[in-house]
Amino acid sequence: MKTYDRYARRRGRVLNILSQQSIDALFVTCAVNVTYVSAFAGHDSFVLLGGNKKIFLTDSRYIEDARLALKGWDVRLVRTSVYETIT
């Protein structure tokens, strides 16, 4: 099984649960869970999932690696605050 497929299935399960519970989005902050849905293991990274959106947020230490590794994701740089960035 390809790694990409494994993580895509995981995200699919999460999105199905969100849909069943009428939840618009999920903000993932725990590093283990960020890796679980994205396959990226950088510290101080976050994921916002909802609908057809896959947003990966990280700081300057990991931004280039994340952009290279996470094809199909909207990868955003957190400059000051993750909450300011998602707003």
C-alpha positions in Angstrom: 0.0 0.0 0.0 1.3 3.4 -0.9 1.9 5.8 1.9 -0.2 8.5 0.2 -3.2 6.2 0.0 -3.0 5.3 3.6 -3.1 8.9 4.7 -5.8 9.8 2.2 -8.0 7.0 3.7 -7.3 8.3 7.2 -8.4 11.8 6.1 -11.4 10.3 4.4 -12.5 8.6 7.6 -12.1 11.8 9.6 -14.1 13.8 7.0 -16.9 11.2 7.0 -17.2 11.5 10.8 -17.3 15.3 10.6 -20.0 15.0 7.9 -22.1 12.5 10.0 -21.9 14.8 13.0 -22.6 18.0 10.9 -19.3 19.5 11.9 -17.9 21.9 9.3 -14.2 21.6 10.1 -11.6 20.1 12.4 -8.5 21.9 13.7 -5.8 19.4 14.6 -3.2 20.7 17.0 -1.6 17.5 18.5 1.6 16.6 16.7 0.8 12.9 16.6 -2.6 13.6 15.1 -1.2 16.1 12.6 1.1 13.3 11.3 -1.7 10.8 11.4 -3.8 12.8 8.8 -1.0 14.5 6.8 2.1 12.2 6.9 4.2 15.2 7.8 6.1 15.1 11.1 7.3 18.7 11.7 6.9 20.2 15.2 4.6 23.2 15.7 2.5 22.2 12.7 -1.3 22.2 12.5 -4.0 20.9 10.1 -7.4 22.4 9.3 -9.7 19.9 7.6 -13.2 20.5 6.3 -15.2 20.0 3.2 -12.7 19.8 0.4 -10.1 21.8 2.2 -6.8 20.4 3.5 -4.8 23.3 5.1 -1.4 22.6 6.7 0.0 25.4 8.8 3.6 25.5 10.0 6.4 27.8 10.9 9.5 28.8 8.8 11.5 25.8 9.9 9.3 23.4 8.0 7.5 25.5 5.4 9.7 24.5 2.4 9.7 20.8 3.4 6.0 20.8 3.8 5.4 22.5 0.5 7.5 19.8 -1.2 6.0 16.9 0.7 2.3 17.8 0.8 1.1 17.9 -2.8 -2.5 18.9 -3.0 -2.5 20.7 0.3 -2.8 24.4 1.0 0.4 24.9 2.9 0.6 28.2 4.9 3.3 29.9 6.8 2.5 30.8 10.4 4.3 34.1 11.1 3.1 35.1 14.5 0.1 33.1 15.6 -1.6 30.0 14.2 -5.0 31.5 15.2 -4.2 34.7 13.3 -3.2 32.7 10.3 -6.4 30.7 10.1 -8.5 33.7 10.6 
